Amino acid sequence: MTIRLARPMLAALSLAACATGTTAAELIPTADFARHAPITDPKLSPDGQHVSVTYHDPDGKTHGLAIFDINDMSKPISLIRMPPYEMPAAVMWTSNTRLVVARGKVDGSIGNKSYTGELMAVDIDGKNPDYLYGYEAYGKRTGTRALDRGWGYLDGRPTTANGHFYMRSVDWHDQDRSTLYDVDAKSSARKQMADIGIGFMSFMIDPAGTAQYTYGVDENHKWVVFRRDANGGWAKQPMDHEHQHFTPIAQVANSTRIYAEYSPGGIGGALVEEDPDGSNPRVIRKDLFSEVNSDGLWTATPYRPFATRAETGLPTVTYVDAQDPTAKLHMAISQKFPGYAVDFDSFSEDGSELMFSVFSDRDPGRVMLINTKTFKVTPLYTVAPWIDPAKMAERRPLHFKARDGEELEAILTFPKGKPETNLPMVLMPHGGPFHESDKWAFDDQAQFVASRGYLVLQVNFRGSSGRGHEFEEVGYKKWGTLLQDDLIDGVKWAISEHFADASRVCVFGGSFGGYSALMAPIREPGMFKCAVGYAGVYDLPMQYDKGDVQETKRGTGHLELTLGTDPAMLVANSPDRNADKLSLPIMLVHGEDDQRVPLAQFKAMTAALDAAHKPYESLTKAGEKHGFVKPEDIEEFYDKLAAFLDRNIGDGASAGAKAAAP
């Protein structure tokens, strides 16, 4: 593609790029932040003529699979509803007319969704549904699939869709083994491709359909990689300090070389092309602050990465070869959406149709289709059409130094229309705390809090993902110490930079963030004027007795590795065991059916506050799990949150102080 050919494409994009909205200063309704996107997770059919999406009813309870003709997104050609609080966890087209769906359960707005381990297949018109794997085999599969007792996962499909897909399974009774199958989505016939005596491993499959690598976490919670040897067995790939968390991604077209990622010395990340044994590497990108991400930046077949981004900061793209036709196409689209990130989500098999998405810190996103020959653009849908990006707040990634000199990332969300100095501020720690991080993209909770006039501070403390293996691992067993210190140092930095008013700082978070909402004030008395814990962990020893994490061998092992087992340390870093040290207004919010962090955690915290004669406000909701999903419950919570913040650090607090003045 030449620059000249790109011009009609740019013109075609102009209409799709136009954003509506006004800069009016009226208060954005709480309901706008409580609504769910009606459709998510688009998948383009191999011929580029249809798109499947996960649909969500407004009640947050009913979900399913919808399939549209790309020329008419107004009405689906088929709609498959799932049982209440179930939803597609993953979807894959196996041909132009048939799809496979991994069933999932809604765990709440924080947990999002979890795999049930069951796999279904259905035709594009909703007919011929079939149960391919799982413990509830019915109909014609009752006899042949009744013995399935495990978890099935979608692990890819042949480069050319032929009705088959690759399924990875782990047996409930032998969780120390992973097996890979080639499955016919129509007949349900399975053919074993590979297996290994380690549970929950993933496989890298070459274009010929051979599993060349398997990788994951072993029974000792160590990252391991195995490569297929000359005899068809598995040879353990040597690991060294420089190539931590080495992960094979894909085989280079017409070559035995592979694309892979690793963390150099455990710090940051790198994307490389190299020989199967790791020799002759060509570094595509290396970053010593951030991991390197190529998601949404691959060409059509034969697949290759045309660009990369850093996992942290702004999603700035670095092109592998600026003259590459796909790179040029990406540049041209990006020019029409300044301030947006552009992802190439999927191509049709012949490369003529490309589904792409654009999103920003102020826009949850839009999904479109472009013909790569004519450059005709077809808008498919807007993720949250009621959100006006012009009214949303800027999210700005910045760096600061922790007390020990470690450079950390903070994301500040500035309330729109207010000066960027001496603002009332809400510290909002993310959940996890591991395998999670805050990013620049649209964040509905941060935007809601900012819309009420508060600066929002999010800190990617040690233990957060996106910075390399050692950055995450150094946070293990330091929930109440190092991780809290990083959060507290972020607050001190925001105050020293005059972004925040030191006399008006609160903390609000969910899950681990809920834990931090109470632990940070214990760690740094007097810093916070109020605290809101949402679905929080408040008693660390209870993690080993209640909740769904400790129900499996792997879950218990994860707790032992990341939380620790020293009884004295667990007690010392539990907010409920330190309730007497809390001398600030507190609000606790919890779902009564939370399985990840059960209501027993909430009860332990409220009992401790009662015993210490510490007042608090609370909100619990029946039927809600790990985070609220019903819009009416979210709206009620957000309204209570806004009123609570207002009384303590907002205009209400200022008015109260004036009224109390002599």
VEXLUMBA-528280 format. One record per residue (C-alpha): x, y, z; residue in three letters. Coordinates in steps of 0.2 Angstrom, whole numbers, plus 5000, padded with zeros to 4 digits. Example, Ala and Ser with C-alpha at 12.3 -4.5 7.8 and 13.67 -1.06 7.14 Angstrom:
REM residues 2
506249785039Ala 506849955036Ser 
This chain:
REM residues 662
500050005000Met 500750174996Thr 500350345004Ile 499250394989Arg 498150234991Leu 497950285010Ala 497050445006Arg 495350375001Pro 495450265016Met 495750415027Leu 494250505019Ala 493150345023Ala 493650355041Leu 493250535043Ser 491350505047Leu 491750355059Ala 493050465068Ala 491850605072Cys 491350615091Ala 489750685098Thr 489650775114Gly 489650945123Thr 490751025136Thr 489251065147Ala 489651065165Ala 488050975171Glu 488350825183Leu 488350665173Ile 487050545180Pro 487650405191Thr 486650285180Ala 487850315166Asp 489250235176Phe 488250095182Ala 487650035165Arg 488449885157His 489049885139Ala 487649785129Pro 488949695118Ile 490749645120Thr 492149525114Asp 491849535095Pro 492549395084Lys 492549405065Leu 492149245055Ser 493449175044Pro 492649245028Asp 492449415036Gly 490549415033Gln 489849385051His 490349445069Val 489949355085Ser 489849455101Val 489449425119Thr 487849515123Tyr 487249575140His 485549615146Asp 485349785156Pro 484949685172Asp 486749615173Gly 485949445175Lys 485649375158Thr 487049355145His 487349255129Gly 488049245112Leu 487349345097Ala 487849335079Ile 487649475066Phe 487949495048Asp 489249635046Ile 488049735035Asn 486649745048Asp 487149765066Met 485349815070Ser 484749645073Lys 485649475076Pro 485349335065Ile 485449215080Ser 485349245099Leu 485849105111Ile 485349155129Arg 486249065143Met 485649025161Pro 485649165173Pro 487349225178Tyr 488149125165Glu 489049195150Met 490249145136Pro 492049145143Ala 492849125126Ala 492149105108Val 493049035093Met 492449015075Trp 492948845068Thr 492148875051Ser 491149005042Asn 489548925049Thr 490048855066Arg 490648915083Leu 491348845099Val 490948925116Val 491748905132Ala 490448925146Arg 490849045160Gly 490049115176Lys 489849295181Val 490849315197Asp 490449495200Gly 491049655193Ser 492749635201Ile 492949445197Gly 492149465180Asn 491949285174Lys 492649115177Ser 492748965166Tyr 491548815171Thr 492648705160Gly 491248665148Glu 491348685129Leu 489848695118Met 489648715099Ala 488248795089Val 487948835070Asp 487849015065Ile 485949015064Asp 485848945082Gly 485448765076Lys 486348605080Asn 486948645097Pro 488148515104Asp 488948485121Tyr 490848445117Leu 491648435134Tyr 491048445152Gly 490248365167Tyr 488348395162Glu 488348295145Ala 486648285138Tyr 485648225123Gly 486648125110Lys 488248155120Arg 487648075137Thr 488447905133Gly 490147975125Thr 490448125136Arg 489748075153Ala 491448035159Leu 492148205156Asp 492648265173Arg 493748415171Gly 494048585163Trp 494148615145Gly 494948765137Tyr 495048835119Leu 496848835114Asp 496748895096Gly 496248825079Arg 497148775062Pro 497648935053Thr 496448885039Thr 494748855047Ala 494248675044Asn 492848645057Gly 494148595070His 494848675085Phe 496248635098Tyr 495648595116Met 496648595132Arg 495948495146Ser 496448465164Val 495548315174Asp 494848355191Trp 495548195198His 497248215190Asp 497648405190Gln 499448365187Asp 499248335169Arg 498748435154Ser 498148355138Thr 497948435121Leu 496648375108Tyr 496148415090Asp 494248415091Val 492948415077Asp 491648545082Ala 490348455072Lys 490548275076Ser 491348295093Ser 492748175088Ala 494348205098Arg 496148155093Lys 497548175106Gln 498948295100Met 500048305116Ala 500048285135Asp 501248325149Ile 501248285167Gly 501048465174Ile 499348535176Gly 498548695168Phe 499948715155Met 499748805138Ser 500348745121Phe 501148835106Met 500548755091Ile 501348775074Asp 500448805057Pro 500648615053Ala 499648575069Gly 501048515080Thr 501248565098Ala 503048625098Gln 503048705116Tyr 502148695132Thr 502248825146Tyr 501548875162Gly 501748855181Val 502248695189Asp 501748615205Glu 503048715214Asn 502348875206His 503948895195Lys 503748955177Trp 504348815166Val 504448795147Val 504648625137Phe 505048605119Arg 504648455108Arg 506248355106Asp 506748245091Ala 505948095098Asn 504248175101Gly 504448195119Gly 504648355130Trp 506348435133Ala 506448565147Lys 506948735140Gln 508448805150Pro 508048965160Met 509349095165Asp 509249255174His 509249365158Glu 507749265150His 506449255165Gln 504749205161His 505149155143Phe 503549135133Thr 503449065116Pro 502049155106Ile 502049085088Ala 503149015074Gln 503849125061Val 503049095044Ala 504048975033Asn 505348955046Ser 505748855062Thr 506149015071Arg 504849075084Ile 504249235091Tyr 504449245110Ala 504349365125Glu 505349365141Tyr 505849485155Ser 507649535154Pro 508349495172Gly 506549495178Gly 506449685174Ile 505349755160Gly 505149645144Gly 505749605127Ala 504949535111Leu 506149435101Val 506349315085Glu 507449175088Glu 507948995084Asp 507048855093Pro 508448825105Asp 508549015109Gly 510049055099Ser 510249195086Asn 508949305094Pro 508349465085Arg 507749585097Val 506149665091Ile 505949775106Arg 506649785123Lys 506049895138Asp 506849895155Leu 505349985163Phe 503849895156Ser 503449735148Glu 503249735129Val 501449705122Asn 501049655104Ser 499249615107Asp 498149685093Gly 499649725082Leu 499849575071Trp 499649555052Thr 498449435043Ala 499149265039Thr 500649235038Pro 500549305056Tyr 501949425061Arg 502049575074Pro 502049735064Phe 502149845080Ala 502349845099Thr 501749945114Arg 502349955132Ala 501249885145Glu 501350045155Thr 501050225151Gly 500250295136Leu 499850155122Pro 501150235110Thr 501550115096Val 503350075089Thr 503250005072Tyr 504449855068Val 504549915049Asp 503650075045Ala 503650025027Gln 502649875030Asp 500849885022Pro 499949835038Thr 500949955048Ala 500550095036Lys 498750045037Leu 498850065056His 499750235055Met 498350295043Ala 496950245055Ile 497850315070Ser 497950485061Gln 496050485061Lys 495950445079Phe 497150565088Pro 497250525107Gly 496550345104Tyr 497350175104Ala 497050075089Val 496949885090Asp 496849765074Phe 495749635082Asp 495649505068Ser 495749485049Phe 494749375038Ser 495749225032Glu 496049305015Asp 496549475024Gly 495349575014Ser 494249625030Glu 494949685046Leu 494049715062Met 494849855072Phe 494449945088Ser 494850115095Val 494850165113Phe 495550305124Ser 495550355143Asp 493950445140Arg 493050325127Asp 492750145131Pro 492850115113Gly 492150085095Arg 492249935084Val 492349945065Met 492749845049Leu 493849905035Ile 494049825018Asn 495949825015Thr 495749834996Lys 494349974995Thr 494650055012Phe 492750055014Lys 492450075033Val 490849995041Thr 490550045059Pro 489949895069Leu 489549965086Tyr 490050085100Thr 490449995117Val 489550125128Ala 488550245117Pro 487850345132Trp 489650395137Ile 490150565130Asp 492050565129Pro 492050755129Ala 491350755147Lys 492550625153Met 494150665163Ala 495950645157Glu 496950505164Arg 498850545164Arg 500150415168Pro 501650485177Leu 503150415187His 503750445205Phe 505050375216Lys 504650275231Ala 505550295248Arg 506850165243Asp 507150245226Gly 506150125216Glu 505250205201Glu 503450175201Leu 501950225189Glu 500550325195Ala 498950365185Ile 498050525189Leu 496250555183Thr 495950745184Phe 494250805187Pro 493650905171Lys 493551085172Gly 494551105189Lys 496251175191Pro 497651045193Glu 498151105210Thr 497751065228Asn 496250955223Leu 495350835235Pro 496050665231Met 495450485232Val 496850345232Leu 496050195222Met 497150045224Pro 496849905211His 496349725216Gly 497349565215Gly 498649615221Pro 499649515209Phe 499249485190His 498349655190Glu 498749835186Ser 497949995182Asp 498050055164Lys 497750215155Trp 496250155146Ala 494450205152Phe 494050165170Asp 492250185175Asp 492550195193Gln 493950325191Ala 492850425179Gln 491450415191Phe 492450485206Val 493250615195Ala 491550665188Ser 491150715206Arg 492650835208Gly 493950725215Tyr 495750685208Leu 495950505207Val 497650425211Leu 498050245205Gln 499750175209Val 500550015201Asn 501349965217Phe 502649825218Arg 501649665215Gly 500749735200Ser 500849655183Ser 501649745167Gly 503349785175Arg 504249615174Gly 504349455184His 505449515198Glu 504449675200Phe 502849565204Glu 503749435214Glu 504549565226Val 502849605232Gly 502449425238Tyr 502049405257Lys 502149595259Lys 500249645257Trp 500249755273Gly 502049825272Thr 502949855255Leu 501349865245Leu 500549985257Gln 502150095258Asp 502150115239Asp 500350175240Leu 500750295254Ile 502250355244Asp 501150395229Gly 499950495240Val 501550595247Lys 502150625230Trp 500450685223Ala 500450805238Ile 502250865236Ser 501850905217Glu 500351005223His 499150895214Phe 498250855230Ala 497750945245Asp 498450855260Ala 496950895271Ser 495750815259Arg 496250635255Val 495250475256Cys 495550295250Val 494350185241Phe 494650015233Gly 493949845229Gly 494549665234Ser 496449685238Phe 496049875235Gly 494749855249Gly 496049775260Tyr 497149925257Ser 495750045260Ala 495849995278Leu 497649945280Met 498450105273Ala 497650215286Pro 498350085299Ile 500050095291Arg 500050285290Glu 498850365303Pro 498150535300Gly 498450535281Met 496750485276Phe 495150575280Lys 493950425276Cys 494050245269Ala 492950145258Val 493149955257Gly 492249865243Tyr 492249675243Ala 493849685254Gly 494949555262Val 495049605281Tyr 495649445289Asp 497149365281Leu 497149205291Pro 495349175285Met 495949165267Gln 496448985271Tyr 494748935278Asp 493449025267Lys 493249085249Gly 493448995233Asp 495349015231Val 495848895245Gln 494648765238Glu 495948695226Thr 497748625229Lys 498348765216Arg 497348895225Gly 498048855242Thr 499848845235Gly 499549015227His 499049085244Leu 500549005252Glu 501749085239Leu 501049265238Thr 500149285255Leu 501249185267Gly 500949065281Thr 501749155296Asp 500349165308Pro 501049315317Ala 501349405301Met 499549365295Leu 498749435311Val 499849585311Ala 499349635294Asn 497449605295Ser 496449755297Pro 495149675308Asp 496549635321Arg 497049815321Asn 495249895321Ala 495749995337Asp 497050095326Lys 495650155314Leu 495150325318Ser 494250395303Leu 492550375294Pro 492350205286Ile 491150135274Met 491149945270Leu 490249875255Val 490049685251His 489049565240Gly 488149435251Glu 488449295239Asp 490349335236Asp 491249175234Gln 492949245231Arg 492949355247Val 491549295257Pro 490349395267Leu 491249325283Ala 492649445279Gln 491449585280Phe 490649515296Lys 492449495304Ala 492849675300Met 491149755307Thr 491249645322Ala 493049705326Ala 492449885323Leu 491049865335Asp 492149785348Ala 493349935346Ala 491850055347His 492250125330Lys 490850195320Pro 490550145301Tyr 489350145287Glu 488949985277Ser 487949925262Leu 487749735258Thr 486649665244Lys 485849495242Ala 486249405226Gly 487849505223Glu 489549425222Lys 491249495221His 490749665216Gly 489049725211Phe 488349685194Val 486449745195Lys 486449915189Pro 485249975202Glu 486449905216Asp 487949995207Ile 486950155206Glu 486450145224Glu 488250115230Phe 488950255219Tyr 487750375226Asp 488150325244Lys 490050335239Leu 489850505232Ala 488850575247Ala 490150495259Phe 491650575250Leu 490750745250Asp 490450735269Arg 492250705272Asn 493350785259Ile 492150875247Gly 491051035247Asp 490050955261Gly 491550945272Ala 492051125268Ser 490251185272Ala 490251085289Gly 491951155294Ala 491351335291Lys 489751305300Ala 490751235315Ala 491951385315Ala 491651515329Pro 
